Amino acid sequence: MNKNKIRPLNLKDVVIGGPFWSHYVEQIRKKVIPYQWDVLNDRVEDAKLSHCIKNFEIAAGKRDGAFYGMVFQDSDLYKWLESVAYTLAVYPDADLERLADDVIALIKAAQQADGYVNTYYTVKERSGRWTNLQHGHELYCAGHLIEAAVAYYNATNKSEILEIAIRFADYIDTVFGLEAGKLKGYPGHQEIELALFKLYEITAERRYLRLAAYFIKQRGQVPNYFDLEAKKPEYKEIFPEITPLARTYSQSHIAPEKQREAVGHAVRAVYMYCAMADLADELDDKDLREALDALYTDITSKQMYVTGAIGSVAWGERFSGAYDLPNDLVYGETCASVGLMMFCRRMNAMYMEADYADTMELALYNTVLAGISLSGTEFYYVNPLQVEPERIKVNPNFSHVKIVRQKWFDCACCPSNLARTVMGLGLYAYGSTTDALYVNLYCAGSAQDGARKLEVETDYPYGNVVKCKVSGGSFKLYLRNPKYAPLKSLTLNGETISPKIEKGYLVLERDWNDDVLTICFDMQPKRIYCANEVQQNIGHVAIMRGPLVYCIEQVDNGPLLGTFRLVDEDPITAVASPKGLSPEAVALRVPAYQYRQVEEALYTKQKSNLVPSQLTLIPYFLWANRGENEMRVFIPSLPRHP
């Protein structure tokens, strides 16, 4: 066990705000959480039906009716409750807390006498409990209940929801394991494993640690449990469309400690890697650690988009293979990038290396934030890097891609996952050890760890200056040197200093007493090119400024975005945000050339003319906030002026 690992700060001791993040924090607090509550109660006109609250009321005997929705519908409420918990930790709100307490009472009323909670199997398939672990999502929902319970207890010190979760976990412990009479199964969708570890941390009950380790270690054993359960007479198909997929889909093809390539459903995979990281560190499991090292490298060097999106294939929402990264057919589920952030936070804590936080930041500022509109009431599930609306409308291969964000989804995991991530951002931004404080994300606000205190002023990621007042006595301060915005200069109380750099961190140690650090980062826009193995992007370029990936939209540049060409040497200039986007946003302008067709015909002998033009680029996460548009991240480039 690594006793000096980086541990997140208590959310009560972190305030996230400033020019950039205040918009999102206030939006989630005041608009998204109430909006999602209305959705869960089916009160939003034209939104996809949820029925989530009604399912719980039916299970609790408070109303008559039939179950409606996905088999995992309960998890939408649990993630909403987790968002509420993270909100209350920093922003006490008596009305919101009262609403959450009512929700907890409803969950308690739906809990069965033996501790089991699941509205699908309580209302719709009463005899089907634990008969289809591959697709049933019972353990997945249990995991999200546990996570919400731990978060709410930490925020309010109220134990009722934690007691509900403990009763459920204790019951699960009687059902699963290697002992005689227990099921030897594991979840089709990983989530319970990382949740049990959180329950272990807050209760110090090692049974939960052992159960989490069992679910990881049992996975991939021969014979495969999912093959066995499918032969039982009580087994009922739930998702026949994914049944033919190989066992790689659920990462149950081989034992997790033997896995070296990220395969299968992307969210399942990164959730499993989170639990593996928790266990590897707690149990000093070198086999799990070796697997994690290989899996992280495989994702980030061969299977991750420039935006931090992962999972390139729509059928099965899954990884496909090395360098298969289509721009237009990409899936890139918002939840998968949330899971990647969760995985990176744990790897950063274990190894104390900034590279993991760099990847976490990339996913956050690009794919995760792209999942929500500026208004806060529309969402993306899929995050493409190239969109041609008219093509999408007529080609069923693009049926998974939405041209504009949606009010809700039949499978609505992403909106609530995004909300809990933003409101829990303090868990990612800072960390501490016995003798040090770590800054992993540069967010305006404050953070406190005992006597240690940071007060941060910045408009990062648009601005390049971070001013940090540090107090609290003698300790080491680790400031991440961002991969995408490296250090230009650093002053301490007005004096220029050259800090030691260790594992990607600027390291300063002193007796801190309201000392002021001023950090200046290099925000010069940079061209980013793909490896040649990503063949569709050969001769194409993406533009980044700091951690932000940029894109071009039709609304700024006209139609047929594929006709534009950049020149490698031309300067890229920062300009004001276009109308309709956040006024503080930084846009970019760059000279370009555009092919203009001479003869209007499908096929012609006349070569198009290449004429001077220019392009305006906006941060990728802001795309599709101004109506239906063409959009591209990767732009064809020319090595020299024609």
Solvent accessible surface area in square Angstrom, and as a share of the most:
residue,aa,sasa,rsa
1,M,111,0.50
2,N,46,0.23
3,K,162,0.69
4,N,58,0.30
5,K,31,0.13
6,I,7,0.04
7,R,88,0.32
8,P,60,0.38
9,L,7,0.04
10,N,82,0.42
11,L,14,0.07
12,K,82,0.35
13,D,63,0.33
14,V,2,0.01
15,V,65,0.37
16,I,16,0.08
17,G,12,0.12
18,G,27,0.26
19,P,77,0.48
20,F,9,0.04
21,W,2,0.01
22,S,44,0.28
23,H,70,0.31
24,Y,8,0.03
25,V,6,0.04
26,E,56,0.25
27,Q,14,0.06
28,I,0,0.00
29,R,58,0.21
30,K,134,0.57
31,K,92,0.39
32,V,0,0.00
33,I,2,0.01
34,P,60,0.38
35,Y,28,0.11
36,Q,2,0.01
37,W,39,0.14
38,D,46,0.24
39,V,2,0.01
40,L,2,0.01
41,N,25,0.13
42,D,42,0.22
43,R,141,0.51
44,V,32,0.18
45,E,140,0.63
46,D,125,0.65
47,A,22,0.17
48,K,105,0.44
49,L,82,0.41
50,S,1,0.00
51,H,27,0.12
52,C,0,0.00
53,I,9,0.05
54,K,53,0.22
55,N,0,0.00
56,F,0,0.00
57,E,39,0.18
58,I,23,0.11
59,A,15,0.11
60,A,24,0.18
61,G,66,0.63
62,K,131,0.55
63,R,106,0.39
64,D,139,0.72
65,G,52,0.50
66,A,76,0.59
67,F,20,0.08
68,Y,96,0.36
69,G,35,0.34
70,M,58,0.26
71,V,5,0.03
72,F,22,0.09
73,Q,5,0.02
74,D,2,0.01
75,S,0,0.00
76,D,5,0.03
77,L,0,0.00
78,Y,2,0.01
79,K,1,0.00
80,W,1,0.00
81,L,0,0.00
82,E,2,0.01
83,S,0,0.00
84,V,0,0.00
85,A,0,0.00
86,Y,22,0.08
87,T,3,0.02
88,L,9,0.04
89,A,15,0.12
90,V,34,0.20
91,Y,49,0.18
92,P,119,0.75
93,D,55,0.29
94,A,70,0.54
95,D,98,0.51
96,L,24,0.12
97,E,42,0.19
98,R,138,0.50
99,L,51,0.25
100,A,0,0.00
101,D,42,0.22
102,D,89,0.46
103,V,3,0.02
104,I,3,0.02
105,A,52,0.40
106,L,18,0.09
107,I,0,0.00
108,K,104,0.44
109,A,47,0.36
110,A,1,0.01
111,Q,18,0.08
112,Q,53,0.24
113,A,104,0.81
114,D,66,0.34
115,G,0,0.00
116,Y,1,0.00
117,V,2,0.01
118,N,2,0.01
119,T,0,0.00
120,Y,20,0.07
121,Y,10,0.04
122,T,21,0.12
123,V,26,0.15
124,K,117,0.50
125,E,37,0.16
126,R,191,0.70
127,S,105,0.68
128,G,9,0.09
129,R,68,0.25
130,W,21,0.07
131,T,27,0.16
132,N,2,0.01
133,L,5,0.03
134,Q,13,0.06
135,H,2,0.01
136,G,0,0.00
137,H,12,0.05
138,E,3,0.01
139,L,3,0.02
140,Y,11,0.04
141,C,1,0.01
142,A,0,0.00
143,G,0,0.00
144,H,0,0.00
145,L,0,0.00
146,I,0,0.00
147,E,3,0.01
148,A,0,0.00
149,A,0,0.00
150,V,13,0.08
151,A,7,0.06
152,Y,0,0.00
153,Y,67,0.26
154,N,75,0.39
155,A,12,0.09
156,T,26,0.15
157,N,109,0.56
158,K,78,0.33
159,S,47,0.30
160,E,66,0.30
161,I,1,0.00
162,L,15,0.07
163,E,93,0.42
164,I,4,0.02
165,A,0,0.00
166,I,46,0.24
167,R,105,0.38
168,F,2,0.01
169,A,0,0.00
170,D,44,0.23
171,Y,35,0.13
172,I,0,0.00
173,D,27,0.14
174,T,90,0.53
175,V,22,0.13
176,F,2,0.01
177,G,6,0.06
178,L,120,0.60
179,E,100,0.45
180,A,105,0.81
181,G,89,0.85
182,K,47,0.20
183,L,52,0.26
184,K,72,0.30
185,G,0,0.00
186,Y,2,0.01
187,P,4,0.02
188,G,2,0.02
189,H,12,0.05
190,Q,0,0.00
191,E,1,0.00
192,I,0,0.00
193,E,2,0.01
194,L,0,0.00
195,A,0,0.00
196,L,0,0.00
197,F,9,0.04
198,K,40,0.17
199,L,0,0.00
200,Y,24,0.09
201,E,93,0.42
202,I,51,0.26
203,T,45,0.26
204,A,79,0.61
205,E,62,0.28
206,R,119,0.43
207,R,78,0.29
208,Y,5,0.02
209,L,3,0.01
210,R,141,0.52
211,L,7,0.03
212,A,0,0.00
213,A,17,0.13
214,Y,25,0.09
215,F,0,0.00
216,I,1,0.00
217,K,72,0.30
218,Q,28,0.13
219,R,0,0.00
220,G,8,0.07
221,Q,76,0.34
222,V,141,0.81
223,P,86,0.54
224,N,20,0.10
225,Y,19,0.07
226,F,0,0.00
227,D,58,0.30
228,L,75,0.37
229,E,2,0.01
230,A,46,0.35
231,K,161,0.68
232,K,78,0.33
233,P,134,0.84
234,E,86,0.39
235,Y,35,0.13
236,K,124,0.52
237,E,81,0.36
238,I,40,0.20
239,F,33,0.14
240,P,80,0.50
241,E,97,0.43
242,I,20,0.10
243,T,50,0.29
244,P,102,0.64
245,L,20,0.10
246,A,66,0.52
247,R,55,0.20
248,T,46,0.27
249,Y,22,0.08
250,S,5,0.03
251,Q,0,0.00
252,S,1,0.01
253,H,59,0.26
254,I,70,0.36
255,A,8,0.07
256,P,0,0.00
257,E,35,0.16
258,K,134,0.57
259,Q,1,0.00
260,R,95,0.35
261,E,112,0.50
262,A,2,0.02
263,V,33,0.19
264,G,4,0.04
265,H,8,0.04
266,A,2,0.01
267,V,6,0.04
268,R,7,0.03
269,A,0,0.00
270,V,0,0.00
271,Y,3,0.01
272,M,0,0.00
273,Y,0,0.00
274,C,0,0.00
275,A,1,0.01
276,M,0,0.00
277,A,2,0.02
278,D,10,0.05
279,L,1,0.01
280,A,0,0.00
281,D,5,0.03
282,E,25,0.11
283,L,72,0.36
284,D,69,0.36
285,D,26,0.13
286,K,139,0.59
287,D,84,0.44
288,L,1,0.00
289,R,50,0.18
290,E,99,0.44
291,A,0,0.00
292,L,0,0.00
293,D,59,0.31
294,A,30,0.23
295,L,0,0.00
296,Y,15,0.06
297,T,79,0.46
298,D,14,0.07
299,I,0,0.00
300,T,40,0.23
301,S,63,0.41
302,K,81,0.34
303,Q,11,0.05
304,M,33,0.15
305,Y,6,0.02
306,V,27,0.16
307,T,0,0.00
308,G,0,0.00
309,A,0,0.00
310,I,0,0.00
311,G,2,0.02
312,S,7,0.04
313,V,39,0.22
314,A,33,0.26
315,W,138,0.48
316,G,9,0.09
317,E,37,0.17
318,R,56,0.20
319,F,8,0.03
320,S,54,0.35
321,G,28,0.27
322,A,56,0.43
323,Y,61,0.23
324,D,65,0.34
325,L,18,0.09
326,P,27,0.17
327,N,13,0.07
328,D,27,0.14
329,L,72,0.36
330,V,0,0.00
331,Y,20,0.08
332,G,0,0.00
333,E,6,0.03
334,T,0,0.00
335,C,2,0.01
336,A,0,0.00
337,S,0,0.00
338,V,1,0.00
339,G,0,0.00
340,L,0,0.00
341,M,0,0.00
342,M,11,0.05
343,F,0,0.00
344,C,0,0.00
345,R,44,0.16
346,R,19,0.07
347,M,0,0.00
348,N,3,0.02
349,A,9,0.07
350,M,14,0.06
351,Y,50,0.19
352,M,40,0.18
353,E,56,0.25
354,A,2,0.01
355,D,64,0.33
356,Y,19,0.07
357,A,0,0.00
358,D,10,0.05
359,T,9,0.05
360,M,1,0.00
361,E,0,0.00
362,L,3,0.02
363,A,0,0.00
364,L,0,0.00
365,Y,1,0.00
366,N,0,0.00
367,T,0,0.00
368,V,0,0.00
369,L,0,0.00
370,A,0,0.00
371,G,1,0.01
372,I,4,0.02
373,S,8,0.05
374,L,36,0.18
375,S,47,0.31
376,G,0,0.00
377,T,24,0.14
378,E,50,0.23
379,F,1,0.00
380,Y,2,0.01
381,Y,21,0.08
382,V,8,0.04
383,N,0,0.00
384,P,0,0.00
385,L,0,0.00
386,Q,26,0.12
387,V,1,0.01
388,E,47,0.21
389,P,9,0.05
390,E,120,0.54
391,R,98,0.36
392,I,20,0.10
393,K,112,0.47
394,V,122,0.70
395,N,41,0.21
396,P,110,0.69
397,N,101,0.52
398,F,6,0.03
399,S,82,0.53
400,H,32,0.14
401,V,5,0.03
402,K,84,0.36
403,I,24,0.12
404,V,59,0.34
405,R,13,0.05
406,Q,52,0.23
407,K,82,0.35
408,W,7,0.02
409,F,24,0.10
410,D,71,0.37
411,C,29,0.18
412,A,2,0.02
413,C,13,0.08
414,C,1,0.00
415,P,1,0.01
416,S,1,0.01
417,N,0,0.00
418,L,2,0.01
419,A,0,0.00
420,R,12,0.04
421,T,4,0.03
422,V,2,0.01
423,M,12,0.05
424,G,1,0.01
425,L,1,0.01
426,G,1,0.01
427,L,38,0.19
428,Y,17,0.06
429,A,0,0.00
430,Y,4,0.02
431,G,1,0.01
432,S,14,0.09
433,T,14,0.08
434,T,111,0.65
435,D,69,0.36
436,A,2,0.02
437,L,0,0.00
438,Y,7,0.03
439,V,4,0.02
440,N,6,0.03
441,L,0,0.00
442,Y,3,0.01
443,C,1,0.01
444,A,10,0.08
445,G,23,0.22
446,S,30,0.19
447,A,1,0.01
448,Q,74,0.33
449,D,40,0.21
450,G,62,0.60
451,A,78,0.61
452,R,32,0.12
453,K,69,0.29
454,L,0,0.00
455,E,69,0.31
456,V,11,0.06
457,E,119,0.53
458,T,15,0.09
459,D,63,0.33
460,Y,2,0.01
461,P,0,0.00
462,Y,10,0.04
463,G,14,0.13
464,N,46,0.24
465,V,64,0.37
466,V,2,0.01
467,K,90,0.38
468,C,2,0.01
469,K,73,0.31
470,V,0,0.00
471,S,25,0.16
472,G,28,0.27
473,G,25,0.25
474,S,87,0.56
475,F,8,0.03
476,K,57,0.24
477,L,0,0.00
478,Y,17,0.06
479,L,1,0.01
480,R,0,0.00
481,N,33,0.17
482,P,1,0.01
483,K,125,0.53
484,Y,40,0.15
485,A,0,0.00
486,P,48,0.30
487,L,45,0.23
488,K,126,0.53
489,S,48,0.31
490,L,2,0.01
491,T,31,0.18
492,L,23,0.11
493,N,80,0.41
494,G,65,0.62
495,E,122,0.55
496,T,107,0.62
497,I,49,0.25
498,S,108,0.70
499,P,28,0.18
500,K,123,0.52
501,I,102,0.52
502,E,66,0.30
503,K,113,0.48
504,G,29,0.28
505,Y,1,0.00
506,L,0,0.00
507,V,12,0.07
508,L,15,0.07
509,E,112,0.50
510,R,90,0.33
511,D,97,0.50
512,W,3,0.01
513,N,118,0.61
514,D,82,0.43
515,D,12,0.06
516,V,48,0.28
517,L,0,0.00
518,T,41,0.24
519,I,0,0.00
520,C,26,0.16
521,F,0,0.00
522,D,37,0.19
523,M,12,0.05
524,Q,111,0.49
525,P,20,0.12
526,K,67,0.29
527,R,52,0.19
528,I,50,0.25
529,Y,114,0.43
530,C,40,0.24
531,A,51,0.40
532,N,109,0.56
533,E,96,0.43
534,V,5,0.03
535,Q,137,0.61
536,Q,83,0.37
537,N,4,0.02
538,I,94,0.48
539,G,46,0.44
540,H,40,0.18
541,V,0,0.00
542,A,0,0.00
543,I,1,0.00
544,M,5,0.02
545,R,28,0.10
546,G,1,0.01
547,P,0,0.00
548,L,0,0.00
549,V,0,0.00
550,Y,0,0.00
551,C,0,0.00
552,I,0,0.00
553,E,0,0.00
554,Q,62,0.27
555,V,77,0.44
556,D,44,0.23
557,N,23,0.12
558,G,26,0.25
559,P,79,0.50
560,L,118,0.59
561,L,0,0.00
562,G,24,0.23
563,T,31,0.18
564,F,4,0.02
565,R,51,0.19
566,L,0,0.00
567,V,0,0.00
568,D,45,0.23
569,E,121,0.54
570,D,11,0.06
571,P,95,0.60
572,I,16,0.08
573,T,75,0.44
574,A,53,0.41
575,V,36,0.21
576,A,89,0.69
577,S,22,0.14
578,P,28,0.17
579,K,197,0.83
580,G,50,0.48
581,L,15,0.08
582,S,17,0.11
583,P,124,0.78
584,E,71,0.32
585,A,5,0.04
586,V,27,0.15
587,A,1,0.00
588,L,0,0.00
589,R,94,0.34
590,V,1,0.00
591,P,58,0.37
592,A,3,0.02
593,Y,34,0.13
594,Q,23,0.10
595,Y,69,0.26
596,R,122,0.45
597,Q,89,0.39
598,V,78,0.45
599,E,80,0.36
600,E,152,0.68
601,A,40,0.31
602,L,155,0.77
603,Y,183,0.70
604,T,52,0.30
605,K,204,0.86
606,Q,96,0.43
607,K,173,0.73
608,S,34,0.22
609,N,84,0.43
610,L,48,0.24
611,V,41,0.23
612,P,108,0.68
613,S,37,0.24
614,Q,100,0.45
615,L,0,0.00
616,T,14,0.08
617,L,1,0.00
618,I,0,0.00
619,P,1,0.01
620,Y,1,0.00
621,F,4,0.01
622,L,1,0.01
623,W,0,0.00
624,A,10,0.08
625,N,36,0.19
626,R,47,0.17
627,G,39,0.37
628,E,88,0.40
629,N,5,0.03
630,E,22,0.10
631,M,0,0.00
632,R,33,0.12
633,V,0,0.00
634,F,8,0.04
635,I,1,0.00
636,P,12,0.08
637,S,19,0.12
638,L,34,0.17
639,P,78,0.49
640,R,167,0.61
641,H,94,0.42
642,P,104,0.66
